[in-house]
Amino acid sequence: MKVWRIHIKPDIEAGFSRRDLLEFLKKEEIIGVGWSEIKTRENSAEAIRKEAVKYDDPSSAIKALNALRNMQIGDLIWTRLDNEYYLCQVTDLWENSKPSEMHRRFDVTNYVSVKWSDIGLETKVPGKVLSSFRPPASAQSVSGVEDISMYLWNKYSDTDAYDIRKDNIDFWTVLSSEAIEELVLLYLQVEKGFYIYSTSVKYAFPTYECEMANIMGIRCYPQVKSGDVPLNADDYMQVLQNEPDSNVYLFSQSESYTENNDKRVKYIYKKDIEEFVRRHKMILPDMTYGWIDLCGFFDR
């Protein structure tokens, strides 16, 4: 099983909107690209190349059509429209497609048949999938997201289409730096009673992620580092100079801390976050929960 992504950006005939296009794709249960002058359905890179030379820039058509012809039944395809993300499961091949006049008007004459599932905003989409939409290529494969894509298909289609094997691996190795930061900030809010000043999140402070406070008005300045980055307490003393009652909370995934004697500097360890995750899994972001669940953490 492979995972792909397709940009929905056809040259729609005048009088139709992008929303009309999406409704057509869902009704017809297809997803695809244009290049209507490529009419071959021979599963051959050479056959596609011969017809693609009709275009001024044949390379884009060649890449897109070769991606389509390599899609197999059961493969999954990510796509998006107006910041909404969708996941499609391939049910029939490009070589069996039979475009009509309506396909031409919507500029999706080369397509595969699929089932559609609405996923939602980018917070519910794997980071590597989001990154795959940056290149302009109309269609391409995405590696390293097979398990999480199958997991999400099962969840949002409410089926058991894919047999997901939950691996007994350390979830810290698969979470993004953003997800780790989010977990630590959730921990500080739920377990320590600090609340985020949302305006402070907008700024790139050199020694802390944001400013937080509890109901007593005590400030908290968290610093979160993923990977092997060590943290030295002395590097964070300046923020405490003018606020004697404030705290600095340090979290490093490496758990490599150089401590000092200042009780206002607190250290968070992975076991603290892991215990928090077990107790409060219902408040975890969907994507973070999915990765952690796939690692088999909740089954141990």
C-alpha angles and dihedrals in degrees: 000000000000133000124224139176129215128195111224098217109125127157096254119202115256113272095040127094131211088253089056087052093053092049090050093050092049094045092049091040094229141117127195152115139269131246092127092183088070100084102158118113094187109129092234133115089211093053090052092047092053092056096038092064087078087078127077090232105032095168094076092051092046093052094047097046093046089053090052095047090052094053112109133201108278095028117129126230127198120207138160141203126190092347093309116118128214136187121212130195116212113238101167137018134258091240089063095051118119109192120206133198090276090055088054093049090053091042096236100117093138111058149135124229114250148165114240130223125183112228104173135216126002093266086076095049127087113256093236090055091051090051091050090066092063096077112077096230110125095223133011142150123261118209129200097034101081098110096044091046091052089047091052093046091054091047100047097036090046092229139112093230092141128046101228116203111209108216123215094233136133107270090208087074094061104037117099120237088251092054092050091050090050092051092052092049091049089050092053092049098046102032102030101031098238121142127206123245095222094206090060091061089069094066129077102228113189097224107026141034099228143327121271136178139190127222090270090060095250110149125227126199113193126196119193126188127178126200122023098327112137122213127216117203092213090065090065103047097096093070089058098051097090096033110055093178096050127103137218116212116200126196124178121173087216090057086220106146131168101205131200132193097265109116091202090073110082127192125215120203131201091249088060091056093042092054089047091051091053094049097043107030092135092069096049118114110262095245094048091048090050094053093045092047091049089056088059093241096138091051095058 
